[in-house]
Amino acid sequence: MEAIAKLKNVPTSPRKMRLVADMVRGRRVNDALNILRFDSKSGSKRIEQLLLSAIANWEQSHEGERIEDADLYIKTIFVDGGRVLKRLRPAPQGRGYRVRKRSNHITLVLDSKTNPAALNETKIQETE
């Protein structure tokens, strides 16, 4: 079962955020958190918060299950371009240069590597 978290209108260019997203794509949750916590890029903190939110979403939908038993990993993470604010900057000889302030949308999907049916069978055996 998957857990999804989305972050919209992050005031960072999509290209800079994709560099951080590529570092954690396909990794286990604990490894990804360690990478993001000690990375110096500006997008690392935002993706770390988004990952923690996705973990909380997974816990909400899977009450009674432990994260350690589920073996969570980042199934997909992608960064889309968001709203672009267009401004003019004064330039020589009465002209104006266009400044494009970009933003992005991040979508993160967590999934479990273990089979949920196998987890239920082990719980039944433990209670007997």
CNS distance restraints for C-alpha pairs under 8 A (distance, minus, plus):
assign (resid   1 and name CA) (resid 111 and name CA) 6.14 0.50 0.50
assign (resid   1 and name CA) (resid 112 and name CA) 6.75 0.50 0.50
assign (resid   1 and name CA) (resid 116 and name CA) 7.82 0.50 0.50
assign (resid   2 and name CA) (resid  58 and name CA) 7.21 0.50 0.50
assign (resid   2 and name CA) (resid 109 and name CA) 6.57 0.50 0.50
assign (resid   2 and name CA) (resid 110 and name CA) 5.51 0.50 0.50
assign (resid   2 and name CA) (resid 111 and name CA) 4.66 0.50 0.50
assign (resid   2 and name CA) (resid 112 and name CA) 7.26 0.50 0.50
assign (resid   3 and name CA) (resid  54 and name CA) 5.96 0.50 0.50
assign (resid   3 and name CA) (resid  55 and name CA) 7.41 0.50 0.50
assign (resid   3 and name CA) (resid  57 and name CA) 5.95 0.50 0.50
assign (resid   3 and name CA) (resid  58 and name CA) 5.00 0.50 0.50
assign (resid   3 and name CA) (resid 109 and name CA) 5.68 0.50 0.50
assign (resid   3 and name CA) (resid 110 and name CA) 5.11 0.50 0.50
assign (resid   3 and name CA) (resid 111 and name CA) 6.59 0.50 0.50
assign (resid   4 and name CA) (resid  54 and name CA) 5.76 0.50 0.50
assign (resid   4 and name CA) (resid  57 and name CA) 7.16 0.50 0.50
assign (resid   4 and name CA) (resid  58 and name CA) 7.98 0.50 0.50
assign (resid   4 and name CA) (resid 107 and name CA) 7.31 0.50 0.50
assign (resid   4 and name CA) (resid 108 and name CA) 5.80 0.50 0.50
assign (resid   4 and name CA) (resid 109 and name CA) 4.57 0.50 0.50
assign (resid   4 and name CA) (resid 110 and name CA) 6.43 0.50 0.50
assign (resid   5 and name CA) (resid  50 and name CA) 6.47 0.50 0.50
assign (resid   5 and name CA) (resid  51 and name CA) 7.54 0.50 0.50
assign (resid   5 and name CA) (resid  53 and name CA) 6.44 0.50 0.50
assign (resid   5 and name CA) (resid  54 and name CA) 4.94 0.50 0.50
assign (resid   5 and name CA) (resid  57 and name CA) 7.51 0.50 0.50
assign (resid   5 and name CA) (resid 107 and name CA) 6.03 0.50 0.50
assign (resid   5 and name CA) (resid 108 and name CA) 5.36 0.50 0.50
assign (resid   5 and name CA) (resid 109 and name CA) 6.60 0.50 0.50
assign (resid   6 and name CA) (resid  50 and name CA) 7.17 0.50 0.50
assign (resid   6 and name CA) (resid 105 and name CA) 7.35 0.50 0.50
assign (resid   6 and name CA) (resid 106 and name CA) 5.69 0.50 0.50
assign (resid   6 and name CA) (resid 107 and name CA) 4.53 0.50 0.50
assign (resid   6 and name CA) (resid 108 and name CA) 6.29 0.50 0.50
assign (resid   7 and name CA) (resid  50 and name CA) 6.91 0.50 0.50
assign (resid   7 and name CA) (resid 105 and name CA) 5.72 0.50 0.50
assign (resid   7 and name CA) (resid 106 and name CA) 5.13 0.50 0.50
assign (resid   7 and name CA) (resid 107 and name CA) 6.55 0.50 0.50
assign (resid   8 and name CA) (resid  82 and name CA) 7.58 0.50 0.50
assign (resid   8 and name CA) (resid 104 and name CA) 6.51 0.50 0.50
assign (resid   8 and name CA) (resid 105 and name CA) 4.33 0.50 0.50
assign (resid   8 and name CA) (resid 106 and name CA) 6.38 0.50 0.50
assign (resid   9 and name CA) (resid  82 and name CA) 5.95 0.50 0.50
assign (resid   9 and name CA) (resid  83 and name CA) 6.84 0.50 0.50
assign (resid   9 and name CA) (resid 103 and name CA) 5.45 0.50 0.50
assign (resid   9 and name CA) (resid 104 and name CA) 5.32 0.50 0.50
assign (resid   9 and name CA) (resid 105 and name CA) 5.67 0.50 0.50
assign (resid  10 and name CA) (resid  82 and name CA) 7.96 0.50 0.50
assign (resid  10 and name CA) (resid 103 and name CA) 5.26 0.50 0.50
assign (resid  10 and name CA) (resid 104 and name CA) 5.26 0.50 0.50
assign (resid  10 and name CA) (resid 105 and name CA) 6.44 0.50 0.50
assign (resid  11 and name CA) (resid 101 and name CA) 7.79 0.50 0.50
assign (resid  11 and name CA) (resid 102 and name CA) 6.52 0.50 0.50
assign (resid  11 and name CA) (resid 103 and name CA) 4.48 0.50 0.50
assign (resid  11 and name CA) (resid 104 and name CA) 6.81 0.50 0.50
assign (resid  12 and name CA) (resid  16 and name CA) 7.02 0.50 0.50
assign (resid  12 and name CA) (resid  17 and name CA) 6.93 0.50 0.50
assign (resid  12 and name CA) (resid  43 and name CA) 7.61 0.50 0.50
assign (resid  12 and name CA) (resid 102 and name CA) 6.27 0.50 0.50
assign (resid  12 and name CA) (resid 103 and name CA) 5.08 0.50 0.50
assign (resid  12 and name CA) (resid 104 and name CA) 6.53 0.50 0.50
assign (resid  13 and name CA) (resid  17 and name CA) 6.56 0.50 0.50
assign (resid  13 and name CA) (resid  81 and name CA) 7.76 0.50 0.50
assign (resid  13 and name CA) (resid 101 and name CA) 7.80 0.50 0.50
assign (resid  13 and name CA) (resid 102 and name CA) 5.07 0.50 0.50
assign (resid  13 and name CA) (resid 103 and name CA) 5.34 0.50 0.50
assign (resid  13 and name CA) (resid 104 and name CA) 6.37 0.50 0.50
assign (resid  14 and name CA) (resid  18 and name CA) 6.03 0.50 0.50
assign (resid  14 and name CA) (resid  79 and name CA) 6.29 0.50 0.50
assign (resid  14 and name CA) (resid  80 and name CA) 6.54 0.50 0.50
assign (resid  14 and name CA) (resid  81 and name CA) 5.69 0.50 0.50
assign (resid  14 and name CA) (resid 102 and name CA) 7.47 0.50 0.50
assign (resid  14 and name CA) (resid 103 and name CA) 6.60 0.50 0.50
assign (resid  14 and name CA) (resid 104 and name CA) 5.30 0.50 0.50
assign (resid  14 and name CA) (resid 105 and name CA) 7.99 0.50 0.50
assign (resid  15 and name CA) (resid  19 and name CA) 6.67 0.50 0.50
assign (resid  16 and name CA) (resid  20 and name CA) 7.14 0.50 0.50
assign (resid  16 and name CA) (resid  43 and name CA) 7.34 0.50 0.50
assign (resid  17 and name CA) (resid  21 and name CA) 6.28 0.50 0.50
assign (resid  17 and name CA) (resid  43 and name CA) 5.57 0.50 0.50
assign (resid  17 and name CA) (resid  79 and name CA) 7.00 0.50 0.50
assign (resid  18 and name CA) (resid  22 and name CA) 5.96 0.50 0.50
assign (resid  18 and name CA) (resid  78 and name CA) 7.39 0.50 0.50
assign (resid  18 and name CA) (resid  79 and name CA) 6.05 0.50 0.50
assign (resid  19 and name CA) (resid  23 and name CA) 6.78 0.50 0.50
assign (resid  20 and name CA) (resid  24 and name CA) 7.15 0.50 0.50
assign (resid  20 and name CA) (resid  41 and name CA) 7.43 0.50 0.50
assign (resid  20 and name CA) (resid  43 and name CA) 6.46 0.50 0.50
assign (resid  20 and name CA) (resid  44 and name CA) 6.27 0.50 0.50
assign (resid  20 and name CA) (resid  47 and name CA) 7.98 0.50 0.50
assign (resid  21 and name CA) (resid  25 and name CA) 6.21 0.50 0.50
assign (resid  21 and name CA) (resid  47 and name CA) 7.59 0.50 0.50
assign (resid  21 and name CA) (resid  77 and name CA) 6.54 0.50 0.50
assign (resid  21 and name CA) (resid  78 and name CA) 7.01 0.50 0.50
assign (resid  21 and name CA) (resid  79 and name CA) 7.62 0.50 0.50
assign (resid  23 and name CA) (resid  35 and name CA) 7.94 0.50 0.50
assign (resid  24 and name CA) (resid  32 and name CA) 5.29 0.50 0.50
assign (resid  24 and name CA) (resid  35 and name CA) 7.47 0.50 0.50
assign (resid  24 and name CA) (resid  36 and name CA) 7.98 0.50 0.50
assign (resid  24 and name CA) (resid  74 and name CA) 7.43 0.50 0.50
assign (resid  25 and name CA) (resid  74 and name CA) 5.94 0.50 0.50
assign (resid  25 and name CA) (resid  75 and name CA) 7.12 0.50 0.50
assign (resid  25 and name CA) (resid  76 and name CA) 6.43 0.50 0.50
assign (resid  25 and name CA) (resid  77 and name CA) 6.17 0.50 0.50
assign (resid  26 and name CA) (resid  73 and name CA) 6.39 0.50 0.50
assign (resid  26 and name CA) (resid  74 and name CA) 5.03 0.50 0.50
assign (resid  26 and name CA) (resid  75 and name CA) 5.65 0.50 0.50
assign (resid  26 and name CA) (resid  76 and name CA) 6.98 0.50 0.50
assign (resid  27 and name CA) (resid  31 and name CA) 6.44 0.50 0.50
assign (resid  27 and name CA) (resid  32 and name CA) 6.00 0.50 0.50
assign (resid  27 and name CA) (resid  73 and name CA) 5.56 0.50 0.50
assign (resid  27 and name CA) (resid  74 and name CA) 5.71 0.50 0.50
assign (resid  28 and name CA) (resid  32 and name CA) 6.16 0.50 0.50
assign (resid  28 and name CA) (resid  71 and name CA) 7.37 0.50 0.50
assign (resid  28 and name CA) (resid  72 and name CA) 5.99 0.50 0.50
assign (resid  28 and name CA) (resid  73 and name CA) 4.02 0.50 0.50
assign (resid  28 and name CA) (resid  74 and name CA) 6.31 0.50 0.50
assign (resid  29 and name CA) (resid  33 and name CA) 6.14 0.50 0.50
assign (resid  29 and name CA) (resid  72 and name CA) 5.84 0.50 0.50
assign (resid  29 and name CA) (resid  73 and name CA) 5.11 0.50 0.50
assign (resid  29 and name CA) (resid  74 and name CA) 6.57 0.50 0.50
assign (resid  30 and name CA) (resid  34 and name CA) 6.33 0.50 0.50
assign (resid  31 and name CA) (resid  35 and name CA) 6.25 0.50 0.50
assign (resid  32 and name CA) (resid  36 and name CA) 6.12 0.50 0.50
assign (resid  33 and name CA) (resid  37 and name CA) 5.94 0.50 0.50
assign (resid  33 and name CA) (resid  48 and name CA) 6.40 0.50 0.50
assign (resid  33 and name CA) (resid  51 and name CA) 7.75 0.50 0.50
assign (resid  34 and name CA) (resid  38 and name CA) 6.43 0.50 0.50
assign (resid  35 and name CA) (resid  39 and name CA) 6.11 0.50 0.50
assign (resid  36 and name CA) (resid  44 and name CA) 5.16 0.50 0.50
assign (resid  36 and name CA) (resid  45 and name CA) 6.83 0.50 0.50
assign (resid  36 and name CA) (resid  47 and name CA) 7.49 0.50 0.50
assign (resid  36 and name CA) (resid  48 and name CA) 5.91 0.50 0.50
assign (resid  37 and name CA) (resid  44 and name CA) 7.17 0.50 0.50
assign (resid  37 and name CA) (resid  45 and name CA) 7.15 0.50 0.50
assign (resid  37 and name CA) (resid  48 and name CA) 7.11 0.50 0.50
assign (resid  39 and name CA) (resid  44 and name CA) 6.37 0.50 0.50
assign (resid  40 and name CA) (resid  44 and name CA) 7.22 0.50 0.50
assign (resid  42 and name CA) (resid  46 and name CA) 7.87 0.50 0.50
assign (resid  43 and name CA) (resid  47 and name CA) 6.32 0.50 0.50
assign (resid  44 and name CA) (resid  48 and name CA) 5.99 0.50 0.50
assign (resid  45 and name CA) (resid  49 and name CA) 6.26 0.50 0.50
assign (resid  46 and name CA) (resid  50 and name CA) 6.22 0.50 0.50
assign (resid  47 and name CA) (resid  51 and name CA) 6.04 0.50 0.50
assign (resid  48 and name CA) (resid  52 and name CA) 6.29 0.50 0.50
assign (resid  49 and name CA) (resid  53 and name CA) 6.21 0.50 0.50
assign (resid  50 and name CA) (resid  54 and name CA) 6.24 0.50 0.50
assign (resid  50 and name CA) (resid 108 and name CA) 7.49 0.50 0.50
assign (resid  51 and name CA) (resid  55 and name CA) 6.26 0.50 0.50
assign (resid  51 and name CA) (resid 108 and name CA) 7.25 0.50 0.50
assign (resid  52 and name CA) (resid  56 and name CA) 6.26 0.50 0.50
assign (resid  53 and name CA) (resid  57 and name CA) 6.20 0.50 0.50
assign (resid  54 and name CA) (resid  58 and name CA) 6.20 0.50 0.50
assign (resid  54 and name CA) (resid 108 and name CA) 7.28 0.50 0.50
assign (resid  54 and name CA) (resid 109 and name CA) 7.34 0.50 0.50
assign (resid  54 and name CA) (resid 110 and name CA) 6.85 0.50 0.50
assign (resid  55 and name CA) (resid  59 and name CA) 6.27 0.50 0.50
assign (resid  55 and name CA) (resid 110 and name CA) 7.65 0.50 0.50
assign (resid  56 and name CA) (resid  60 and name CA) 6.27 0.50 0.50
assign (resid  57 and name CA) (resid  61 and name CA) 6.52 0.50 0.50
assign (resid  58 and name CA) (resid  62 and name CA) 6.10 0.50 0.50
assign (resid  58 and name CA) (resid 110 and name CA) 7.83 0.50 0.50
assign (resid  59 and name CA) (resid  63 and name CA) 6.00 0.50 0.50
assign (resid  59 and name CA) (resid  65 and name CA) 7.66 0.50 0.50
assign (resid  59 and name CA) (resid  67 and name CA) 7.76 0.50 0.50
assign (resid  65 and name CA) (resid  69 and name CA) 7.45 0.50 0.50
assign (resid  65 and name CA) (resid  70 and name CA) 7.52 0.50 0.50
assign (resid  66 and name CA) (resid  70 and name CA) 6.47 0.50 0.50
assign (resid  67 and name CA) (resid  71 and name CA) 6.59 0.50 0.50
assign (resid  67 and name CA) (resid  72 and name CA) 6.96 0.50 0.50
assign (resid  68 and name CA) (resid  72 and name CA) 7.82 0.50 0.50
assign (resid  69 and name CA) (resid 114 and name CA) 7.99 0.50 0.50
assign (resid  70 and name CA) (resid 112 and name CA) 5.49 0.50 0.50
assign (resid  70 and name CA) (resid 113 and name CA) 6.89 0.50 0.50
assign (resid  70 and name CA) (resid 114 and name CA) 5.96 0.50 0.50
assign (resid  71 and name CA) (resid 112 and name CA) 5.56 0.50 0.50
assign (resid  71 and name CA) (resid 113 and name CA) 5.67 0.50 0.50
assign (resid  71 and name CA) (resid 114 and name CA) 6.46 0.50 0.50
assign (resid  72 and name CA) (resid 110 and name CA) 6.51 0.50 0.50
assign (resid  72 and name CA) (resid 111 and name CA) 5.60 0.50 0.50
assign (resid  72 and name CA) (resid 112 and name CA) 4.49 0.50 0.50
assign (resid  72 and name CA) (resid 113 and name CA) 6.34 0.50 0.50
assign (resid  73 and name CA) (resid 110 and name CA) 5.73 0.50 0.50
assign (resid  73 and name CA) (resid 111 and name CA) 5.73 0.50 0.50
assign (resid  73 and name CA) (resid 112 and name CA) 6.32 0.50 0.50
assign (resid  73 and name CA) (resid 113 and name CA) 7.20 0.50 0.50
assign (resid  74 and name CA) (resid 108 and name CA) 7.28 0.50 0.50
assign (resid  74 and name CA) (resid 109 and name CA) 6.07 0.50 0.50
assign (resid  74 and name CA) (resid 110 and name CA) 4.69 0.50 0.50
assign (resid  74 and name CA) (resid 111 and name CA) 6.49 0.50 0.50
assign (resid  75 and name CA) (resid 108 and name CA) 7.85 0.50 0.50
assign (resid  75 and name CA) (resid 109 and name CA) 5.55 0.50 0.50
assign (resid  75 and name CA) (resid 110 and name CA) 5.30 0.50 0.50
assign (resid  75 and name CA) (resid 111 and name CA) 5.76 0.50 0.50
assign (resid  76 and name CA) (resid 107 and name CA) 7.94 0.50 0.50
assign (resid  76 and name CA) (resid 108 and name CA) 5.93 0.50 0.50
assign (resid  76 and name CA) (resid 109 and name CA) 5.18 0.50 0.50
assign (resid  76 and name CA) (resid 110 and name CA) 7.18 0.50 0.50
assign (resid  77 and name CA) (resid 106 and name CA) 7.23 0.50 0.50
assign (resid  77 and name CA) (resid 107 and name CA) 5.62 0.50 0.50
assign (resid  77 and name CA) (resid 108 and name CA) 4.41 0.50 0.50
assign (resid  77 and name CA) (resid 109 and name CA) 6.27 0.50 0.50
assign (resid  78 and name CA) (resid 106 and name CA) 5.88 0.50 0.50
assign (resid  78 and name CA) (resid 107 and name CA) 5.57 0.50 0.50
assign (resid  78 and name CA) (resid 108 and name CA) 6.79 0.50 0.50
assign (resid  79 and name CA) (resid 104 and name CA) 6.56 0.50 0.50
assign (resid  79 and name CA) (resid 105 and name CA) 5.66 0.50 0.50
assign (resid  79 and name CA) (resid 106 and name CA) 4.58 0.50 0.50
assign (resid  79 and name CA) (resid 107 and name CA) 6.59 0.50 0.50
assign (resid  80 and name CA) (resid 104 and name CA) 5.58 0.50 0.50
assign (resid  80 and name CA) (resid 105 and name CA) 5.12 0.50 0.50
assign (resid  80 and name CA) (resid 106 and name CA) 6.44 0.50 0.50
assign (resid  81 and name CA) (resid 102 and name CA) 7.65 0.50 0.50
assign (resid  81 and name CA) (resid 103 and name CA) 6.32 0.50 0.50
assign (resid  81 and name CA) (resid 104 and name CA) 4.45 0.50 0.50
assign (resid  81 and name CA) (resid 105 and name CA) 6.19 0.50 0.50
assign (resid  82 and name CA) (resid 102 and name CA) 6.94 0.50 0.50
assign (resid  82 and name CA) (resid 103 and name CA) 4.82 0.50 0.50
assign (resid  82 and name CA) (resid 104 and name CA) 4.11 0.50 0.50
assign (resid  82 and name CA) (resid 105 and name CA) 5.72 0.50 0.50
assign (resid  83 and name CA) (resid 102 and name CA) 6.45 0.50 0.50
assign (resid  83 and name CA) (resid 103 and name CA) 5.59 0.50 0.50
assign (resid  83 and name CA) (resid 104 and name CA) 7.09 0.50 0.50
assign (resid  84 and name CA) (resid 100 and name CA) 6.25 0.50 0.50
assign (resid  84 and name CA) (resid 101 and name CA) 5.56 0.50 0.50
assign (resid  84 and name CA) (resid 102 and name CA) 4.62 0.50 0.50
assign (resid  84 and name CA) (resid 103 and name CA) 6.22 0.50 0.50
assign (resid  85 and name CA) (resid 100 and name CA) 5.82 0.50 0.50
assign (resid  85 and name CA) (resid 101 and name CA) 5.00 0.50 0.50
assign (resid  85 and name CA) (resid 102 and name CA) 6.52 0.50 0.50
assign (resid  86 and name CA) (resid  98 and name CA) 6.83 0.50 0.50
assign (resid  86 and name CA) (resid  99 and name CA) 5.84 0.50 0.50
assign (resid  86 and name CA) (resid 100 and name CA) 4.81 0.50 0.50
assign (resid  86 and name CA) (resid 101 and name CA) 6.36 0.50 0.50
assign (resid  87 and name CA) (resid  98 and name CA) 5.85 0.50 0.50
assign (resid  87 and name CA) (resid  99 and name CA) 5.02 0.50 0.50
assign (resid  87 and name CA) (resid 100 and name CA) 6.43 0.50 0.50
assign (resid  87 and name CA) (resid 101 and name CA) 7.79 0.50 0.50
assign (resid  88 and name CA) (resid  96 and name CA) 5.72 0.50 0.50
assign (resid  88 and name CA) (resid  97 and name CA) 5.57 0.50 0.50
assign (resid  88 and name CA) (resid  98 and name CA) 4.73 0.50 0.50
assign (resid  88 and name CA) (resid  99 and name CA) 5.80 0.50 0.50
assign (resid  89 and name CA) (resid  96 and name CA) 5.39 0.50 0.50
assign (resid  89 and name CA) (resid  97 and name CA) 5.06 0.50 0.50
assign (resid  89 and name CA) (resid  98 and name CA) 6.23 0.50 0.50
assign (resid  89 and name CA) (resid  99 and name CA) 6.61 0.50 0.50
assign (resid  90 and name CA) (resid  94 and name CA) 7.30 0.50 0.50
assign (resid  90 and name CA) (resid  95 and name CA) 6.46 0.50 0.50
assign (resid  90 and name CA) (resid  96 and name CA) 4.73 0.50 0.50
assign (resid  90 and name CA) (resid  97 and name CA) 6.37 0.50 0.50
assign (resid  91 and name CA) (resid  95 and name CA) 5.02 0.50 0.50
assign (resid  91 and name CA) (resid  96 and name CA) 4.86 0.50 0.50
assign (resid  91 and name CA) (resid  97 and name CA) 6.03 0.50 0.50
assign (resid  92 and name CA) (resid  96 and name CA) 7.81 0.50 0.50
assign (resid 114 and name CA) (resid 118 and name CA) 7.65 0.50 0.50
assign (resid 114 and name CA) (resid 119 and name CA) 7.66 0.50 0.50
assign (resid 115 and name CA) (resid 119 and name CA) 6.56 0.50 0.50
assign (resid 116 and name CA) (resid 120 and name CA) 6.36 0.50 0.50
assign (resid 117 and name CA) (resid 121 and name CA) 6.37 0.50 0.50
assign (resid 118 and name CA) (resid 122 and name CA) 6.35 0.50 0.50
assign (resid 119 and name CA) (resid 123 and name CA) 6.32 0.50 0.50
assign (resid 120 and name CA) (resid 124 and name CA) 6.29 0.50 0.50
assign (resid 121 and name CA) (resid 125 and name CA) 6.27 0.50 0.50
assign (resid 122 and name CA) (resid 126 and name CA) 6.14 0.50 0.50
assign (resid 123 and name CA) (resid 127 and name CA) 6.37 0.50 0.50
assign (resid 124 and name CA) (resid 128 and name CA) 6.52 0.50 0.50
